[in-house]
Amino acid sequence: MPQPSFSSRLAALWPRQRRRPGPAHHTADRNALTDRGRSARALARGLVPAVLGLLLSGTPLATPQASAAASPVCLSGSLVFDHRDAEAGTAKPWVTSPARNANWELWGQTSPGTASRLLASGLTGVDGGTFNACYQAPGSLPELHMKFLSASTRTWRVIPDRRSTTPYSFTTASLTDVATSRNLGTVKVPSSIQGAWNVEDTLNLLYWNRANPDSGCWTSHQANGACDQLTVVWDPGAGDGGYWDYGNTNYVILAGDMPDSHHLVLHEAGHWWQWQLYNHWFPRVTNCNPHYINRSSSTTCAWTEGFADAVAAYVLGDYRFVYPDGTSYSFANGRSTPGWDAGDTVQGRVGSSLLDLWAANGPDGGNWNRTIRLMTYNAGTDFREYFMTDRPTASPPLSTTGTARSIIAGHTIDY
């Protein structure tokens, strides 16, 4: 039976259809790439982040008149969230993870009877979601509290619906008469909105691997201070989600327990990122609703879906796709793999070819960096154009012979 893909619908190109939970062979439009666990390669990537663009300053936004008695009053701690880990299998164990590079704000009263105001802002650390929010206070502060938002600078955000411009947020309990620094310990995201921070933290993995040395933005098409923001809508009560809303809001739309699958989050973000690499252009995709990981669709569908599949697997360091219910499907395939159609109209053939070209022992130098650079300046419509026309124009050229040709041929793509 064909294994259906759970990936995005390009909403401008075909009607929306509601997702239905259930076994892979009963659910239309599901992706499938699978192996077990994250590899050491993925962990290495996730722990060596690049510097975020447009970093919010951790210094006070408002400072009182300098005084010999003024001293910093700080609230410190670490921000974490609970989530069910679909990547760990169908048992989906509860895991507590740090919310890294998440926006924080320090609010408080600087004199009795005044309104609480923003005193400082910054980002949680990559070393466990730590924060240290400080304000130069001339004396005791009547009230002080923290606010946390499901966003990372103005580079990405998670909002509750398409009409909103404000990320999810929550505040800590107010402290009164604060004259010295306080350690809040572990601050946990409220259970009803923890999925927003799961998405926020997952997007770090794509950002850290974006292969853009030119700026802190998602691609080199924008300079610092003018980055496009990736927006994810997550509605825990919605029944419709799991796609990139191309041509309308251009938001990634998630619903229910979809944040539990990091593969799904990164797949949908991968569509948005390819659009960014192509400088707000995207191929006219045909015959893609529904589409299946192992069955023929079209060259444009296989290219865009295969690229998004490969983005998620590459960033997480495995060879699979994981559904929100914890089931997964292997991306391994060859000429004799049963149940698979052949050629570059099959997204699984395209995605696995890309992963093998980028692999540590592959012909592209052990990573995807040269392909990402190439795609920034060559907007291809399908895999044939990428492989045959664009790869030779890379600097230095990416191979289309030898090992590279053997890799795609092994996945039944013959040019």
N, C-alpha and C positions, 0 to 999 in steps of 0.2 A: 504494500500500500504506500502511496506517496506520503511523505512526511510534510505537513503543511507548515508554512512560515508564519510566525507571529509578528513580523516586522511591520514597518510603517506603510500606511496608505498615503499616496501622494494625492491629497484631497482635492487639488485643483484639476486632477486628471481623471478621477473616477468617483462615483458616489460612495458615501460612507456606508459601512456595514458594522453592526454592533458585534463586539467580540463575545464569544460564549466559552466558558471554561469547559474542560473535558479532555479526554485522551487525545493524543496528537492526531490519530487517524480520523477523529470526528470533528476537529476544529480547523476551519479554513484560515489561511493567511498567517501561518506560524513559521518562524525561522528554526533552523536546526543545525547546530554545530556542537559537538560534544567531546569531552574528555574528562578526566577526573582532576579536580582541585586546581588551584592556582600554582603555577610553577615558581621556582626561585627567581626566574627572569622577571615575572610580574611583580614579585615582592620588591625586587631591586628597583624596578621602575617606580613603584609607588612611594618608595622611601627616599628618593633623590629628586625632589621637586625643583622645577625652575622657579625663578622669582616671579610672582604674580604681577601682572601689569596693573597700573592704577592703584597701587596699594594705598589703603586708607592709613592715614597717619595715626600712630599710636600716641601722639603728643596731645596735650589738652587743646580743645577748640576754643576755650575761653579761659583766660588767666587773670586773676585779680591783680591789683597793684602790687608791685614787688614789696616785700616786707622781710625784715630780718628774721621774723618769726615764722614766715611761710615755709611749709614743708609738704612733701607729697603725701597724699592720702590715696592708697591703692586698694582696689578689690581684685583679688587674684583667685585662681582656681583652674578647673578644666571642664570643658563642655563635652558631654557624651550623649549618645542616644542608643536606645535598644532597637533591634530590628531582627526579623526572621531571615535567616541566611539561606536563600534558595540555592546558592552555589554549593552548599554543603549536602544537598540531596533532598529527597521528598520529606524527610523528617523536619526540615527547615528549623534547626535549633535556634533559640534566641541567643543573640550575640550583643554584647555592649561594645560599641566602637566610638572612637573620638570623632568629633566634628571638626575637621581641619580646614583652615583658611575660611572660616565662617565669620561674617561680620558681627562685631559686638559694639555696643554703645554704653557709655557710663552716663547716667542721669542723676540729678540731685538738686537740692536746694543749697544755695550758697549763703543765704541769710534767712532768719525765721520769717514765716509768713509769705515768702515769695513762691512763685511757681517753680516746679521742678524743670530743669533745662538740661540740654545736652552739654556735657562737660568734656568728653573725649570719645574717640572711636578708634577701632582697629580691627585686627584679624586674629582669630585663634591660631595657635601654632601648629606646625606640622609634626611636632613632637608629642602629640597626645591631646590636641585641642586646648592647650593651655592658654590662659589670658592673664594679663596684668594691666589693669585699667587704672590710671593715675590722674590725679588733679592736684595742682599746687594750691593748698588751702592755707589761709592765714590763721585759721583756727578750726574749731569743731564745725562740721557740716550738719545742719539740722536733719537732712534726709539724703540717702544715697541708695541707688539700686542699679542693676545691670539689665540691659535689654539685648537679646540675641535674635538675629535675623537669618532666614534661610537663603542667604546670598553670599557671594564672594566678590568684594569690591563692587564694581559695576561690570564685571566680566561674565558672571552668570547668576541666575536667581531662580527660585522656585516659588510660584504664586498659586493661590487657591482657585482662580478661574480666569478666563480670557479677558474679562473686563477689568481685572484688578491691575494695579501698578505697584502694589505693595507686597513684599515677600511675607511668608508666615513669620510670626514673631512671638516671643513671650518674655516676661520680665521676672526677675527674682523678687523675693520679699524685700520690702523696704527696711533699711537699717537707719536708726535714728541716733543723733548726737555722735557722729563718727569723727573722732579726733585722731585716730591712728589707723594704719592699714589693717585690713581684714582678709583672711583667707576663707573663701567660700567653699573650699573643698571641691568635690565633684558635683557639678550642676548637670542635671539630666533633663533632656528635652521632654516635655509632656507627652504621654503615650499617644494621645489623639492626633498629634502632628509630627511624630518622630519620622514618618516617611519622607517629609520634606528635607530633613537634614541628612537622611540616607542618600537622597538624590544629590544634594549639595556636595556631600563628601565624595560620592562616586565620581562626579564630574572633574574633581581634581586629577584623576588618573588620566583622563583624556587631555586635559590642559598641560599636565607635566610632560606628556609625550607629543605635543603638537608640532615639534620640530620647526619652530619659528624663531630663529636667532635674531631677527630684525627688530622685534618689538615685544611688548608684553601682551599683545593682542592675540586672538586666535590664529590669525594668518598675517602675512606681511602686507596684505592689502590695506591694513590700517596701521596708523602710528599711535604711540602712547598718547592717551588723552582723547582718542577718537575711536575706541574699540567698539565693535558691535557686541551686544550682550546676548548671550544664549539664555532664552527664557523657557522654562519648563512649567507647564500647568499640571498640578497634581490635585485631583479631587478624590478623596478616599471613598466617597459615596457614589461616584459616577459609574455607569456601566459601559461607557464608551471611552476608549483610550488605546494607547499603543501605536501611535503614529506621529509623523511630523506633518504639521498642517501647512504644507507647501502652497504658496500662492495666496494664502489668506493671512493668518497672523504670523506664519512661519515659526510658530511655537511648537515645541515637543509636547504632546498631550499624553498624560498618563492617568490611570484611574486605579482605584482599589489597591490591591497588594502588588501592583507592578513594580514599585521601588524595591521589592525584595530581590528582584533579579538584576544584578549589576550588568549582565549581558544585555538585557532588554534596554535599560537606561542608556548604555553606551551605544547600542545599535541605533536607537532613534536620534541620539545626539550626533552620531556619525553621519546621518543624512544631512542634518543642519550644517555640520562642519564641511562636508563635500561642497555644499552650496557656497559656503564661505571661501573655500579654496578656489572655487570657480568664479569668485568675485560677483556673487549674487546671480549667477546663471546656473541652470540645471538642465540636463538632457530632457527632451520630450519623451517621457517613458510610455511605452505601449504594452498591452497584453500582460498586465501585472496585477490584475485583481480577479481571482486570487493568484498568488505565486507560491511555489513550493521549492524547498531547498534542493531537492533531488530531481525535479522535473523541468522540462523545457518551458520557457515563457517567451522572452524576447531578448535580444542582445542588450537593449537599454535597461530592461528590468534586471537582468542578470548582473549587469555592471553596477548599477546603483545599489541593489540589495546585497550583492556579493561584497562590495566595498564596505558597506555598513556592517555586515557579518564579520568581515575581517578586522574592522576597527575594534569591535568588542573583544574578539578573541586575542588580537595582538596586544591590546592594552592590558588584558587580564592574564596574558601569558599562557593560554591554553588553546585547545583545538575543538571548540564546541560552542553550542548555544544553550543557554539555560533558561527555562520558562519560569514564570513566577511561582508555579506550584512545586518547583524543585526538580522536575523531570528535565532531561537534557538529551541532546542528540549529537552524535559524533559528526565531525566535519571531514573525517578521513574517507577518501574515495579513490578509486583507480579504475582502470579499464574493465575489470571483472567484478566491480562492486554491484551486487544485485539490487534491482529496484531503482537504479539511477539512469536517467537519460544522459546522452553525451553532448559535449560541445559547449560553446560559449554563450548559449541561451539558457544555461542552467546555472543559477546563482551559486550553488555549492561548488561547482567546478571552478568558477571565477574566484570565489572567496578563498578556497584552498590553494589555488595557484598563487594568489597574492601572498598568503601566509608563508608558503614555501619559498617564494622569491625573497621575502624579508627575513627568513629564519637565520639563526646564528650561523649555520653552515651553508646558507644560500648564497647566490651570486651577487646580491645587492649590498654586501658589506655588513650583514648581520643586523640590519634594522630597516625601517621604512623611510628614513630621513630623505633619501634622494628621490623616492617616489613622491613624497609629500611636497618637496620643493618643485618637482616636475609638474605636479598637478596644479600648483599655484599659478603657473604660467602657461599651462596647456590644458584647456578644458575639453576633455575627451567625451565622446558620446557613448562609447562602449569599450569592451576589453580589447578588441582587435585594434582600435585606434590607439589605445594606451600602449599596447605591447609592440605593435609593428611600426607605428608612426611616431609616437611621442618618446618612447624610451631611447631611441638613438639620438634624440636631441638634448638629452640630459647632459650636464657638465660635471664630471666626465660622463660619457654615454653609458647607459644601462644596457646590459647585454640582451640580445634577442636570439643568440645562438648557444651552442654548447649546453651547459647545465640549465640555463634559463629555458631553452627550447625543450629540453628533456623534461623539465618540471611540468610545463603546461601540457605537453604531450601525454605525460603520465596521468593527467586529469582529463584526458580525451579532447583537449583543445589542439587542433592541428591546423597550422597556418602554412 
